[in-house]
Structures are given as C-alpha cells and as structure tokens.
Amino acid sequence: MSRPEATISKGAGGPGSNIFFRFLRLFTVIHPGEIVKASLLFLNSFLIMFGYYQIKPVRFSSFR
C-alpha cells in the first residue's frame, strides 16, 4: 500500500507564494515551518557582523 504524497497548496498564504521562501530554496533545503527560524538566524548573524564592523574602527583608532 503506497502512501499519498504530501502536497502544499500554492494559493494565498502558502509557502509557494512567499518570495523569501523561494529565495532560500535556491541555496538550501528549507521546509515551510523553518522560515521563521532561518530568518532569525540570518538576523542574528547580520547583527553580530554589523556590530563587529562598527566597533572595529574604534578598536584600531588612535585613542590608545
């Protein structure tokens, strides 16, 4: 007995209509429930790098 394949609707609100979901699918395997987690991980990494590059010139300035 074969199992029916899970289908995801492409209608309004479905993951197929989400531009960010389609963009992430180009680079990695992502499931519809992981979009929020992936977004938070990206935001966290972006803020850490942004803070580092803001503090780096201060650290290497002539205020020593």
C-alpha positions as CSV (number, residue, x, y, z in Angstrom):
1,M,0.0,0.0,0.0
2,S,1.6,3.3,-1.1
3,R,1.4,6.5,0.9
4,P,-0.1,9.6,-0.6
5,E,2.4,12.4,-1.2
6,A,2.0,15.5,0.9
7,T,1.1,18.5,-1.2
8,I,1.5,22.1,-0.4
9,S,-1.0,24.5,-1.8
10,K,0.4,27.3,-3.8
11,G,-2.6,29.6,-3.0
12,A,-2.6,32.8,-1.0
13,G,-0.6,32.4,2.2
14,G,1.0,29.1,1.1
15,P,4.8,28.8,1.2
16,G,4.9,28.8,-2.6
17,S,3.7,32.4,-2.7
18,N,6.3,33.6,-0.2
19,I,9.2,35.3,-2.0
20,F,11.6,34.8,0.9
21,F,10.9,31.1,1.0
22,R,11.5,30.7,-2.8
23,F,14.8,32.7,-2.4
24,L,16.0,30.5,0.4
25,R,15.2,27.4,-1.6
26,L,17.8,28.4,-4.1
27,F,20.6,28.0,-1.6
28,T,19.5,25.3,0.8
29,V,16.9,22.8,1.7
30,I,14.2,24.5,3.8
31,H,10.8,23.4,4.8
32,P,7.9,25.8,5.3
33,G,8.0,25.6,9.1
34,E,11.6,26.7,9.2
35,I,11.3,30.1,7.6
36,V,11.0,31.9,10.9
37,K,14.0,30.1,12.4
38,A,16.1,30.7,9.3
39,S,15.1,34.4,9.3
40,L,16.0,34.8,13.0
41,L,19.4,33.0,12.4
42,F,20.1,35.4,9.5
43,L,19.1,38.4,11.5
44,N,21.3,37.3,14.5
45,S,24.3,36.7,12.2
46,F,23.8,40.0,10.4
47,L,23.6,42.0,13.7
48,I,26.7,40.3,15.1
49,M,28.7,41.1,12.0
50,F,27.3,44.6,11.8
51,G,28.3,45.3,15.4
52,Y,31.7,43.9,14.8
53,Y,32.3,46.1,11.8
54,Q,31.1,49.2,13.7
55,I,33.4,48.6,16.6
56,K,36.4,47.5,14.6
57,P,37.4,51.1,13.6
58,V,37.1,52.3,17.2
59,R,39.3,49.5,18.4
60,F,42.0,50.3,15.9
61,S,41.7,54.1,16.2
62,S,44.4,56.4,17.6
63,F,42.6,56.7,21.0
64,R,45.0,54.1,22.5
